[in-house]
Amino acid sequence: MSKIVNLDEKAGVAPEVMTLKNFRTNGDIENFYRYIHENGLRREAFMLMEYAISKVAKSRKTKKKTSTFH
């Protein structure tokens, strides 16, 4: 198994604020994508992302419904 290294820590650079533009270039995310690819976990990763997105979408709908009534 390959060792996962946080590129920000290795370079001695303070981690930046995570934005949508720099999300994929974050060292941790790159290592996560590499791990999924090397271990053939694309199907499982897709299922987990669908689950997480559905939970976030439900919580956003709930927030919108409750905030409009106040």
Secondary structure as the mmCIF struct_conf table of DSSP 4:
data_model
#
loop_
_struct_conf.conf_type_id
_struct_conf.id
_struct_conf.beg_label_comp_id
_struct_conf.beg_label_asym_id
_struct_conf.beg_label_seq_id
_struct_conf.end_label_comp_id
_struct_conf.end_label_asym_id
_struct_conf.end_label_seq_id
HELX_LH_PP_P HELX_LH_PP_P1 SER A 2 ILE A 4
HELX_RH_AL_P HELX_RH_AL_P1 LEU A 7 ALA A 11
TURN_TY1_P TURN_TY1_P1 GLY A 12 GLY A 12
HELX_LH_PP_P HELX_LH_PP_P2 VAL A 13 MET A 18
TURN_TY1_P TURN_TY1_P2 LEU A 20 THR A 25
BEND BEND1 ASN A 26 ASN A 26
HELX_RH_AL_P HELX_RH_AL_P2 GLY A 27 GLU A 38
TURN_TY1_P TURN_TY1_P3 ASN A 39 GLY A 40
HELX_RH_AL_P HELX_RH_AL_P3 ARG A 42 THR A 68
#
